[in-house]
Amino acid sequence: MHIVNKIYQQLLSHHGPQHWWPGETQFEVTIGAILAQNVSWTNAAKAIENLKKHDLLQPQKLFKKKPEAIAPLIKSSGYYNQKAAAIATFLRWFKQYDFSFEILQKLPTERLREELLALPRIGPETADSILLYALERKIFVVDAYTKRIFTRLGILTGNEDYTAIQKMFHQNFEGTVHDYNEYHALIVKHGKDICTKKPHCDACYIADICKTV
Ligand code: SF4
């Protein structure tokens, strides 16, 4: 069994289940994935709350708003003009499917991923977060924490791109969609608390298999 499976179990037994992704509906989770780009979840959550307060966390209602009207409501998420434009682009695409997650659920993952990636301002991390957390597709979300931790562990060289890192997990990680969800959340937790820029190796529960120490 590949080492990434052992690392998952060790992170899970230390940090415990992370219960991602916060969101009451699939639409909320999707908008959360866009708002969480390059920002802490706390700031993205404030923007979500603001959209809720204005009764706009419904695709048909949000679609009627211009990006200029959405931007001030999501200021806390940073890069708010770009994110408002990304939300508008996503909604134009979603309209083709009658704003229905039931319709999206019937489409193959590859097609959904290609279509999401073709949208301006939707990168692989956001597209994969939508696929994993809103649509429950078995797809690995890669972020800067993933690259940092797995490079320090000696599993990556540090030169791999997003696709290569994702492929490594897809080929070797034997988890269910729930485990994929949990693994990404655990990596973020570990990267924020232990394997930080200046790592706390003394407190690390995977130090026994790490090439850095
Ligand atoms: S031992 Fe140190 S460098 Fe290795 S994963 Fe843990 S915190 Fe990161």
Boltz pocket constraint, residues with backbone or C-beta under 6 A from the ligand:
constraints:
  - pocket:
      binder: B
      contacts: [[A, 149], [A, 152], [A, 153], [A, 194], [A, 195], [A, 196], [A, 199], [A, 200], [A, 201], [A, 204], [A, 205], [A, 206], [A, 207], [A, 210], [A, 211], [A, 212], [A, 213]]
      max_distance: 6.0
